[in-house]
Amino acid sequence: MESNLEQQSSALAENISDGSLSAARKIILAMHPAEIADALEALPPNRRRILWDVIDPEIEGEILMEVGDEVRESLVRDMDVEELRAATEHLDLDDLADFVQSLPEHLTAEVLAGMGRQDRARLDQVLAYPEESAGGLMNLDVITVRGDVTLDVVLRYLRRRGDMPRQTDRLWVTDRYGRYQGELSLRLLLTNAEDTLVSDVSLRKIEPLHVLTNQTDVARMFEDFNLVSAPVVDNDNRLIGRVTIDDVVDVIREEAEQSVMSMAGLNQEDDIFAPVLRSTRKRALWLGVNLLTALLASWVVAQFEGTLERVVTLAVLMSVVPSMGGIAGNQTLTLVIRGQALNQINKSNLKDLLTREMAIGLLNGVFWAMIVAALVSFWFGDPQIGIIIGIALVVNMVTAAYAGAMLPMFMKKIGVDPALAGGVALTTITDVVGLVAFLGLATLIL
């Protein structure tokens, strides 16, 4: 059964195709900007442009922040500077920083030129830090209080403000120099006596994020401590901003998508309707790498051509050993890459992990070797071939476990993304080792 979002997206696509723009506008009014972004990404470029033209300019900025880089680039390409400035007017500072960084350089300069001096200074402060750091994620809209005032003073101050930044679940306690001291949750603020000093109920449950903390570590901290917001400090422990859960969710989603897409040599920002030539060019390199590994495996097989000619049965069974090794190795590879991402693997436990995975590979190898050996002996009536394939399976599955554990560690050390290149490297190893073990043993024994 289709969800409401799927029904809305389908109806939008139909109305755009039929030219019923007024009906499309009515559907858009009932949709959240993130839902409109999903609908845009699901449309081919020509219909995407038609839908974009009927969207309210006031929410264009929010929508642009939700779509992937390639889709954003295609939409921004046809917008003039005034449209871009209008689109950024309602964005939070952290979102604005991300948006500006995604623009071409000439457009970035023009958008910044149209901003007020104060807004430009605030934006420059966020842009001064790496995009994938706490500083790049943070928002400067924070509410700070001093520890030597009463809760009554804080409540009156909040009433005077009349509004609070989104995702405000706590106030930050600082000294007179702006140095971070702790937090005052809204729950404690509302449930304690008004004459209580802030310092008596404020806590320091977690350490603040340093402004250069990597976004992956930021996301892990939010996960570990179930945070809605977290303070960001500079080298002098001065509070300069906060990171909120909405930005952390984006980080988690992007990293998860990147892990999946990179296994195929793709990027999570790729447009599913990107131009054919551009997509062909991007994928060609990855296909070329896979072709080289396949040719290497074929070269190994060619070295045993004489054996294959004498024992045709080997050709029938040849793919079994590499296939089983590949599956076993990928299980270990996935486990280790996940462990790396969660900082669960280090020098102190690597040996234990390697021993464990090789033991699993050995036990699984022996178990399936007995089953395959029995099946092959029964199928072809040749126990010798059954023994050969069984031994080759054990060798390849133990090798696969070792390679699956060590490849991500080696790749991380040399600065290569294991999620991107690990699968190809592992497949090459299990194919080559599996074929050499199977055909080599067959040559020796038969």
DOTI-787861 format. One record per residue: residue in one letter; x, y, z of N, C-alpha, C in turn. Coordinates in steps of 0.2 Angstrom, whole numbers, plus 5000, padded with zeros to 4 digits. Example, Ala and Ser with C-alpha at 12.3 -4.5 7.8 and 13.67 -1.06 7.14 Angstrom:
A506649725039506249785039506649845039;S506449895035506849955036506450005039;
% end
This chain:
M500449945000500050005000500450065000;E500350114996500750174995500650225001;S501150255003501150305009500850365006;N500650415010500450475008500950515004;L501550515006502050545002502150514995;E502150454995502150424988501550444984;Q500950444987500350464983500450534981;Q500650584985500750654983501250654978;S501850624978502350624973502050604966;S501750544967501450524960500950564957;A500550604962500050644959500350704956;L500950734959501350784957501550774950;A501850714949502150694943501650694937;E501050664939500550664934500250734932;N500150774937499950844936500450884931;I501150874933501650904929501650884922;S501550814921501550784914500950804910;D500350814914499750834911499750914910;G500150954913500151024912499651054917;S499451014922498951044927499351074933;L499651134932500051174936499651194943;S499051214942498651234947498551184952;A498351124950498351064954498951044957;A499551054954500151044957500351084963;R500151154962500251204967499851184973;K499251154973498851134978499151084982;I499451034979499750974982500351004986;I500751044983501351074986501251104992;L500651144993500451184999500451135005;A500251075003500151025009500750985011;M501351005007501950965008502451005012;H502850965016503450995019503951005014;P504451055015504951065010505451005009;A505550955014505950895013505550855008;E504850845009504450805004504450834997;I504450894996504450924990505150914987;A505650914991506350894988506350824986;D506050774989506050714987505650704980;A505150744980504750744973505150764968;L505550824969505950854964506450804961;E506850764966507350724964507050664960;A506450644961506150594957505850604950;L505950674948505750694942506250704937;P506150684931506750694926506850774925;P507350794923507550864923507050914920;N506750894914506250944911505650954915;R505450904918504850904922505050934929;R505650924931505850954938505851034937;R506051054932506151134931505351164931;I504951124928504251144928503951154935;L504051104939503851094946504251154950;W504851164949505251214953504951284951;D504651294945504451364944503751374947;V503451324950502751344953502851344961;I503451334963503551324971503651394973;D503351404979503351474983504151494984;P504351554982505051574983505251574990;E504751574995504951585002505251515005;I505051465001505351395004505851364999;E506051404994506551374990507151364993;G507351404998508051395001508051325005;E507451315009507451255013507451195008;I507051195002507051144998507751124995;L508151184993508751174990509251144995;M509151155002509551115007509451045007;E508851025005508650955006508850905000;V508950944994509050904988509850884988;G510050834984510750824983511150874979;D511750874979512150924976512050934969;E511950874965511850884958511250914956;V510750894960510050924959510050994960;R510351014966510451084968510751124963;E511351094960511751134955511251144949;S510851094947510451104941509951154942;L509651164948509151214949509451284950;V510051284953510351354955510551384948;R510751334943511051364937510651414933;D509951404934509451444930509251504935;M509451514941509251564946509651624945;D509351684945509851744945509951764953;V510451814954510651824960510151844965;E509651884963509051904967508651844969;E508551794965508251734967508551704972;L509251694971509651664976509651694983;R509651764983509651794989509051794993;A508451794989507851774992507751704995;A508051664991508051594994508451585000;T508951625001509351615007509151655013;E508651695012508451745017508151715023;H507851655023507451625028507851565031;L508451555029508851495031509251505038;D509251455042509651465048510451475046;L510851495050511451515048511851455046;D511851395050512251335048512051315041;D511351315040511151295033511351345028;L511351405029511551455025512351445023;A512751425028513451415027513551355022;D513151305023513151245019512951265011;F512451305011512151325004512651365001;V512951415004513451455001514051414998;Q514251375002514851335000514751284994;S514051274993513951224987513851264981;L513851334981513751374975514451384971;P514351394965514951414961515251484964;E515951494963516251544966515951614965;H515751624958515551694956514851704959;L514451654960513851664963513851674971;T514351634974514451644981514651714983;A515151744979515351814980514751864979;E514251854975513751894973513251894979;V513051834981512651824987512851854993;L513551844995513751875001513751955000;A513851974994513952054994513252084995;G512652044994512052074996511852065003;M512252035007512052025014512252085019;G511852095024512052145029512752135032;R513052185035513752175038513752125044;Q513152135048513152085054513052015052;D512552005047512451935045513051905041;R513451955037514051925034514551905039;A514651945044515151935049515051865053;R514351855054514151795057514251735053;L514151745046514251685042514951675041;D515351725040516051715040516351675045;Q516051685051516351655057516251575056;V515651555054515551485052515951455047;L515951495041516351475035517151475037;A517351495042518051495044518251425046;Y517751385047517951315050517851265044;P518151205044518051155039517251135039;E517051115033516351105033516151045037;E516550995037516450935041516650935048;S516650985051516850995058516251025062;A516351025069515851045073515751125072;G516251155070516251225068515851235062;G515851195057515551195051514751185052;L514651145057513951115058513551165063;M513951205067513651245072513151305070;N512751325074512351375073512551425079;L512551495077512751545082512251565087;D511651545085511051565089511051525096;V511351555101511351515107511051565113;I510851535118510551575124511051555130;T511351605132511851595138511651635144;V511751605150511551635156512251635161;R512251675166512751675171512551625177;G513051595180512851555186512751595192;D512851655192512751695199512051725199;V511651715194510951745194510451685196;T509851715198509351665200508951645194;L508551585195508151565190507551615188;D507351655193506851705191507151755186;V507751775187508051815182508051785175;V508251725175508251685168507551685165;L507051665169506351665166506151735164;R506351785167506051855165506451875159;Y507051855158507451865152507251825146;L507051765147506751725142506051755139;R505651775144505051815142505151875138;R505651915140505751975137505951955129;R506351905129506551885122505951865118;G505451835120504851815117504951755112;D505551735111505651675106506351645108;M506351585106506951545107507151505101;P507851505100508051465093507751395094;R507651365088507351295087507851245090;Q507551195092507951135096508351165102;T507951215106508251235112507951195117;D508451145120508151105126508551125132;R509051165131509451185137509751255136;L509951285141510351355141511051335143;W511551375140512251365142512451415147;V512851395152513051435157513751455156;T513951515156514551545155514751585160;D515451605161515651655166515651725162;R515951775166515851845163516251845156;Y516751805155517151805149516951765144;G516351735145516051695139516351615139;R516651595144516951535145516451485147;Y516351425144515851375145515951345152;Q515451345156515451315163514951255163;G514451255160513951195160513251215157;E512751175159512151185155511551185160;L511051215158510451225162509851195158;S509651135160509051115156508451155157;L507951155152507351185153506951155158;R507051085159506651055164506851075171;L507451085172507651105179507451175180;L507551215175507351285175506551295177;L506151255175505451255176505251225182;T505651175185505351135191505751155197;N506151205197506551225203506251295206;A506351305212506151375215506451425211;E506051485210506351545206506951575210;D506951565216507551605220508151565220;T508151505216508751455216509251495211;L509951485213510451515209510551465203;V510751485197510851445192511451395193;S511951425197512551375198512351315203;D511751325206511551265211511251215207;V510951225201510651175197510951155191;S511351205188511651185182512151125183;L512251095177512651035177513251035172;R513650995172514150985166514150915165;K513650885162513550815161514050795155;I514150835150514550815145515050865143;E515650845141516150895139515950935132;P516050995131515851035125516251005119;L515951015113516350995107516851055105;H517451035104517951075101517751095094;V517851155092517551185086517851145080;L518451105081518751065075518550995076;T518150975080517950905081517650885074;N517850825072517550795066516850775066;Q516450785061515750775061515550705063;T515950655061515750585063515850585071;D516350615074516350615081515750645084;V515550705081514950745084514350695084;A514250665078513650615078513650565083;R514350535084514350485089514250505096;M514450565097514250595104513550605105;F513150635100512450635100512150575101;E512350525098512050455099512250425106;D512850435108512950405115512650435120;F512550505120512250545126511550565124;N511250535119510550555117510450635117;L510850665114510750745114510250775109;V510050825111509650865106510050925103;S510550955108510951005106511650995110;A512151025108512851025111513251085110;P513551105115513951175115514551165111;V514751215108515451215104515851265107;V516451255108516951295111517551305107;D517951355108518551365104519151345109;N519751365107520351335110520351365117;D520051425119520051455125519451435129;N519051385127518451365130517951415130;R517951465126517451515125516851475121;L516251485123515651465120515551505113;I515551475107515451505101514851485097;G514551435099513951405096513651345098;R513251315095512951245097512851205090;V512851145091512651095086511951065088;T511451065083510851035085510750965081;I510250935084510050865081509850865074;D509550915071509350915064509950905060;D510550945061511150935057511450875058;V511450845064511750775065511350725062;V510750725061510350675057510550675050;D510650735048510950745041511550715040;V512050725045512750695044512650615044;I512250585049512150515049511850485043;R511350525040511050495034511550505028;E511950555027512450565022512950505022;E513250495029513750445029513450375028;A512850365030512550295028512450285021;E512250345017512150335010512750335007;Q513250365009513950365006514250295006;S514150265012514450195013514150145008;V513450155007513150105002513350124995;M513350184993513450204986514150194984;S514650204989515350204988515550134986;M515150084988515250014987515250004979;A514850044976514750034968515150094965;G515550134968515950184965515550244964;L514950254967514550314966514550354972;N514250414972514150464977513450474979;Q513350484985512650494988512350554985;E512750604982512450664980512250654972;D512350594969512250584962511450594961;D511350624955510650634953510450574949;I509850544951509650484947509550494940;F509350564938509250584931509750624929;A510350614931510950654929511050644921;P511350684917511450674910511850614909;V511650574904511950504902512650504902;L512950554898513650554897514050564903;R513850614908514150624914514150564918;S513550524919513550464923513950414920;T513950404913514350354910515050364912;R515350424911516050444913516150424920;K515750434925515850424932515950344933;R515450314930515450234931515950204927;A516250234922516750194917517350174921;L517550224926518150214929518150144934;W517550144937517450084942517350024938;L517050024932516949964928517649944925;G518149994924518749974922519149944927;V519149964933519449934939519249864940;N518549854939518349784940518549734934;L518549774928518849734922519549704923;L519949744926520649724927520649674932;T520249674938520249614942520049554939;A519549564935519249504931519749474927;L520149514923520649494919521249454923;L521349484929521849444933521649374935;A520949374937520749304938520749254932;S520549284926520649244920521349224918;W521849264920522549254919522749194923;V522449194929522649134934522349074931;V521749074929521449014926521848994920;A522049034916522449014910523048974912;Q523348994917523948954919523848884921;F523148864921523048794923522648764917;E522748794911522348774905522448694904;G523048674905523148604903522748554908;T522748574915522348534920521548534918;L521348594916520648604914520448554908;E520848554903520748514897520748444899;R521148414904521148344906520548324910;V520348374915519848364919519248414919;V518748404914518248454913517848464919;T517748424923517348434929517648494933;L518248504933518548564937518248624934;A518148634928517848694925517148704927;V516748654928516048654931516048684938;L516548664942516548674949516948744951;M517348764946517848814947517548874951;S516948894950516748964952516448954960;V516448894962516148884969516648914974;V517248894974517748914979517848994979;P517949024974517949104974517349134977;S516749104975516149134977516049124985;M516149064987516149054995516649104998;G517249104996517749154999517449224999;G517249244993516949314993516449334998;I515949284999515449295003515749305010;A516149255012516449255019516849315020;G517249335015517649395016517249455017;N516749465013516349525013515949535020;Q515749475023515549475030515949505035;T516649485034517149515039517249585037;L517349595031517449665028516949715031;T516349695030515749745032515849755040;L515949705044515949705051516549755053;V517149745050517749785052517649855050;I517349875044517249945042516749975046;R516249935049515749965054516149985060;G516549935062516949945068517350005068;Q517650015062518050075061517650135062;A517050135059516650195059516450215066;L516350165070516150175077516750175082;N517350175079517950185084518050125088;Q517750065086517750005091518449965090;I518849985084519449945083520049985084;N520549955088521149985089521749935089;K522349965090522849915091522849865096;S522449885102522449835107521949775106;N521449785102521049725101521049705094;L521549725089521549705082521749625082;K522249605086522449545086521849495088;D521549515093520949475095520449465090;L520249525087519749525081520049475075;L520649485074520949445068520849375070;T521049355076521049285078520349255078;R519849295080519149275080518849265073;E519049315068518749305062519049245058;M519749235059520049175056519749115059;A519649115065519349055068518649035065;I518249095064517549085061517649065054;G518149085050518249065043518448995043;L518848975048519148905048518548855049;L518148875054517548825056517048825051;N516848885048516448885042516748845036;G517348855035517648825029517648745030;V517848725036517748655037517048625036;F516648665039515948635039515648635032;W515748685028515548685021515948645017;A516548635018517048595014516748515015;M516548495021516348425021515648415017;I515248465017514648465014514748465006;V515148515004515248514997515648454994;A516148434998516548374996516048314995;A515648305000515148244999514748254993;L514448314992514048324986514348314980;V515048344979515348334973515548254972;S515748224977515948154977515348114974;F514748134977514148094975513948114968;W513948174966513748204960514248174954;F514848184955515348164949515648094950;G515548064956515747994957516547994958;D516848054960517548064961517748094967;P517948054972518048074979518648124979;Q519148114974519748154974519548224973;I519148234968518948304967518548334973;G518148294976517848314982518248334988;I518848304989519348324994519648384991;I519848384985520248444982519748514983;I519148514982518748574982518648584990;G518548534994518548545001519148585004;I519748555003520348585005520348665003;A520248674996520248734993519748784997;L519148764998518648805002518948825009;V519248775012519548795019520048855018;V520548835014521048885012520748955011;N520348955006520049025004519649055009;M519249025013518849055018519249085024;V519849045025520249075030520649135028;T520849135022521149195018520649245018;A520049235016519549285015519449325022;A519449285027519349315034519949365036;Y520549335034521149375036521149445032;A520949435025520949495021520449545022;G519849515024519249555026519349595032;A519749575037519949605043520549655042;M521049635038521649675037521549735032;L521149715026521149765021520949835023;P520349845027520149905030520649945034;M521049905038521549935042522049965038;F522349925033522849945028522650005024;M521950005022521750065017521650125021;K521450115027521350175032522050205033;K522550165034523250195035523450235029;I523350205023523650245017523150295015;G522550305018522150365016521650345011;V521450285010520950255005520350235009;D519750255006519150235009518950165008;P518950125014518850055013518150035010;A517650075012517050065009517050065001;L517450114999517450124991517950064988;A518450054991518950004987519049934990;G518749934996518849865000518549804996;G517949814994517549764990517949734984;V518149784980518549764974519149724976;A519549754981520149724983520049654986;L519549644990519349584993519149534988;T518749554983518549504978519149484974;T519649524972520249504968520649454972;I520649464979521049414983520749344983;T520049344985519749284985519649244979;D519649284973519549254967520249214965;V520749254966521449234964521649174969;V521549184976521749134980521349064979;G520649084978520249024977520348984971;L520549014966520648984959521348944960;V521848984963522548954963522448894968;A522148894974522048834978521748784975;F521148794971520748734969521148704963;L521348744958521648724952522348694953;G522748734958523348714960523348644963;L522948634968522848564971522648514966;A522248534961522048484956522548464952;T523048514950523648494946524048454950;L524148464956524648424960524348354961;I523748344962523448274964523248234958;L522948274953522648234948523148224942;
% end
